[in-house]
Amino acid sequence: MAVSFWNNLLQITKNRVLQQRGVSLYNYTHGFEEHVIKKKLEQFAGGSINLSKDGNGIGVLTVNNPRLMNAFTGTMMLELQEKVTELENWKEGKGLIIRGAENTFCSGSDLNVVKALSSMQDGVNTCMFIRNTLTRLMRLPLISVALVQGKAVGGGAELTTACDFRLMTPGSEIRFVHKEIGLVPGWGGATRLVQLIGSGNALKLLSGALKVDPERAVSLRLAEEILPSSDETGSLEEACTWLNQYTKGPAEVIQAMKKVVIAGRELHLEAALREEKDIFGTVWGGPAHVQALAQRPKHK
Ligand SMILES: CC[C@H](C(=O)O)C(=O)SCCNC(=O)CCNC(=O)[C@H](O)C(C)(C)COP(=O)(O)OP(=O)(O)OC[C@H]1O[C@@H](n2cnc3c(N)ncnc32)[C@H](O)[C@@H]1OP(=O)(O)O
C-alpha cells in the first residue's frame, strides 16, 4: 500500500516534469552547480551550433567545427543548450534534423577540453550539463532525425541516440569509442542505446568499440534507412523528404503526437495512459479536429 502510494507520487511528479519545458534532470538538489561548470566551459571557445528554421516547421541544427571533425568545444556545449531552449519554445515547429558541417557528423567532446577538465568533478559536471541538454533535446515535441554523414564518434555517437530516428549516408559510421579512451558513455548514450537496440547488442557495440556501418545499423534497428546520396546537399534534401512523411499537418497535432509517444516511452502504464488522456484533451475540439470533422473525411 505504502509502496504503491510512493510509486504513484513518483509517476505524478515525473508526469509534471515531462509536461514542463526546460526542466533538467539535475539541479542544485543533486549537488549540480550549473553556473560553475558553465563558467569553465566558456573558457574553451571555437565552432558554433547553428539553427535554421523553415516556414514548414522543420529546423536544421548544424554542429559546426569542421577543423576538429565537429568536436564540441565548451562554447558549443553552451550554445547547444540555448538552441534547445529556442526549440522548446518554437510553437510552429514540427520536425528537426541534426547534422554536422562539411560532410561529417561529430567526433564528441573536443579532446583539448577533455584534457583541461580532467578532474573527476569537472568531468562529471560537464557530463551532467550535456546529459541535461540531451534529455531536453530527446523530449522536444518535434520529430527529430540525426542525419549521419561521415563519422559519429564518442559523444557524437551519443548525440545520434538523443534523436527519434537516425538516417545514414553510404560510407558513414557510428562508433562508441569510449572504451578506447578508458571511458564509458557519459552523455546518456548508453542508456538510450540499450533502449534502442537492447542490452546485448548495446554491450557488443560499447565493449567492442565497434564501427557500425549503415547496413549493420539498419539491421540492428539503430538506423531507419540508408540514404542514396552521400553529399551534403543531396542527403539533407533526402532527409527532409523522409521527415516530411511524418510532419504533414498542423504543428499542434504533430507536437501532441510526439508528446504521447514520449509519455509511452518514459512513464509506467497507468501514468502514460493518464498523460495520453490529458494530451488528447488539448487537441479534441481544436481547429484541426473541427476542420477535419466539417469535411466528413474518408480514409481510403
Ligand atoms: C562522453 C563523451 C566523451 C567525453 O566527452 O568524455 C567524448 O566524446 S571524448 C571524445 C571522443 N572522440 C574521439 O576520441 C575522437 C578522436 N578522433 C578520431 O578518432 C579521429 O580524428 C576521427 C575518427 C574522428 C576522424 O578521423 P579522420 O582520419 O577522418 O580525421 P583526422 O583524424 O585527421 O581529424 C582531423 C583533425 O580533427 C582532430 N579531431 C578529431 N576529433 C577530435 C576531437 N574529438 N577532439 C579534438 N580534435 C579532434 C584530429 O586530431 C585532426 O587534427 P590534426 O591537428 O590534423 O591532428
PDBQT file of the ligand as one rigid body, heavy atoms in Angstrom, charges set to zero:
ROOT
HETATM    1  C1  LIG A 401      31.435  11.016 -23.081  1.00  0.00    +0.000 C 
HETATM    2  C2  LIG A 401      31.841  11.576 -24.383  1.00  0.00    +0.000 C 
HETATM    3  C3  LIG A 401      33.327  11.729 -24.437  1.00  0.00    +0.000 C 
HETATM    4  C4  LIG A 401      33.613  12.742 -23.388  1.00  0.00    +0.000 C 
HETATM    5  O1  LIG A 401      33.352  13.933 -23.549  1.00  0.00    +0.000 OA
HETATM    6  O2  LIG A 401      34.038  12.316 -22.306  1.00  0.00    +0.000 OA
HETATM    7  C5  LIG A 401      33.899  12.106 -25.745  1.00  0.00    +0.000 C 
HETATM    8  O3  LIG A 401      33.250  12.410 -26.696  1.00  0.00    +0.000 OA
HETATM    9  S1  LIG A 401      35.576  12.109 -25.755  1.00  0.00    +0.000 SA
HETATM   10  C6  LIG A 401      35.987  12.355 -27.467  1.00  0.00    +0.000 C 
HETATM   11  C7  LIG A 401      35.782  11.097 -28.246  1.00  0.00    +0.000 C 
HETATM   12  N1  LIG A 401      36.242  11.288 -29.592  1.00  0.00    +0.000 N 
HETATM   13  C8  LIG A 401      37.457  10.926 -30.000  1.00  0.00    +0.000 C 
HETATM   14  O4  LIG A 401      38.264  10.386 -29.275  1.00  0.00    +0.000 OA
HETATM   15  C9  LIG A 401      37.745  11.215 -31.461  1.00  0.00    +0.000 C 
HETATM   16  C10 LIG A 401      39.247  11.273 -31.751  1.00  0.00    +0.000 C 
HETATM   17  N2  LIG A 401      39.448  11.444 -33.162  1.00  0.00    +0.000 N 
HETATM   18  C11 LIG A 401      39.443  10.425 -34.037  1.00  0.00    +0.000 C 
HETATM   19  O5  LIG A 401      39.289   9.288 -33.670  1.00  0.00    +0.000 OA
HETATM   20  C12 LIG A 401      39.584  10.776 -35.472  1.00  0.00    +0.000 C 
HETATM   21  O6  LIG A 401      40.075  12.091 -35.584  1.00  0.00    +0.000 OA
HETATM   22  C13 LIG A 401      38.223  10.679 -36.227  1.00  0.00    +0.000 C 
HETATM   23  C14 LIG A 401      37.825   9.194 -36.347  1.00  0.00    +0.000 C 
HETATM   24  C15 LIG A 401      37.112  11.466 -35.552  1.00  0.00    +0.000 C 
HETATM   25  C16 LIG A 401      38.366  11.266 -37.650  1.00  0.00    +0.000 C 
HETATM   26  O7  LIG A 401      39.447  10.633 -38.306  1.00  0.00    +0.000 OA
HETATM   27  P1  LIG A 401      39.898  11.188 -39.736  1.00  0.00    +0.000 P 
HETATM   28  O8  LIG A 401      41.057  10.370 -40.174  1.00  0.00    +0.000 OA
HETATM   29  O9  LIG A 401      38.736  11.251 -40.641  1.00  0.00    +0.000 OA
HETATM   30  O10 LIG A 401      40.343  12.714 -39.455  1.00  0.00    +0.000 OA
HETATM   31  P2  LIG A 401      41.599  13.218 -38.576  1.00  0.00    +0.000 P 
HETATM   32  O11 LIG A 401      41.937  12.257 -37.529  1.00  0.00    +0.000 OA
HETATM   33  O12 LIG A 401      42.698  13.639 -39.490  1.00  0.00    +0.000 OA
HETATM   34  O13 LIG A 401      40.939  14.518 -37.868  1.00  0.00    +0.000 OA
HETATM   35  C17 LIG A 401      41.066  15.831 -38.379  1.00  0.00    +0.000 C 
HETATM   36  C18 LIG A 401      41.523  16.708 -37.241  1.00  0.00    +0.000 C 
HETATM   37  O14 LIG A 401      40.472  16.744 -36.263  1.00  0.00    +0.000 OA
HETATM   38  C19 LIG A 401      41.029  16.450 -34.987  1.00  0.00    +0.000 C 
HETATM   39  N3  LIG A 401      39.991  15.870 -34.140  1.00  0.00    +0.000 N 
HETATM   40  C20 LIG A 401      39.105  14.935 -34.475  1.00  0.00    +0.000 A 
HETATM   41  N4  LIG A 401      38.307  14.653 -33.460  1.00  0.00    +0.000 NA
HETATM   42  C21 LIG A 401      38.707  15.432 -32.445  1.00  0.00    +0.000 A 
HETATM   43  C22 LIG A 401      38.260  15.603 -31.099  1.00  0.00    +0.000 A 
HETATM   44  N5  LIG A 401      37.224  14.902 -30.595  1.00  0.00    +0.000 N 
HETATM   45  N6  LIG A 401      38.888  16.498 -30.321  1.00  0.00    +0.000 NA
HETATM   46  C23 LIG A 401      39.917  17.216 -30.794  1.00  0.00    +0.000 A 
HETATM   47  N7  LIG A 401      40.400  17.091 -32.060  1.00  0.00    +0.000 NA
HETATM   48  C24 LIG A 401      39.786  16.219 -32.860  1.00  0.00    +0.000 A 
HETATM   49  C25 LIG A 401      42.157  15.492 -35.292  1.00  0.00    +0.000 C 
HETATM   50  O15 LIG A 401      43.043  15.403 -34.202  1.00  0.00    +0.000 OA
HETATM   51  C26 LIG A 401      42.740  16.134 -36.518  1.00  0.00    +0.000 C 
HETATM   52  O16 LIG A 401      43.524  17.238 -36.147  1.00  0.00    +0.000 OA
HETATM   53  P3  LIG A 401      45.086  17.277 -36.558  1.00  0.00    +0.000 P 
HETATM   54  O17 LIG A 401      45.579  18.558 -35.981  1.00  0.00    +0.000 OA
HETATM   55  O18 LIG A 401      45.083  17.244 -38.052  1.00  0.00    +0.000 OA
HETATM   56  O19 LIG A 401      45.685  16.052 -35.956  1.00  0.00    +0.000 OA
ENDROOT
TORSDOF 0
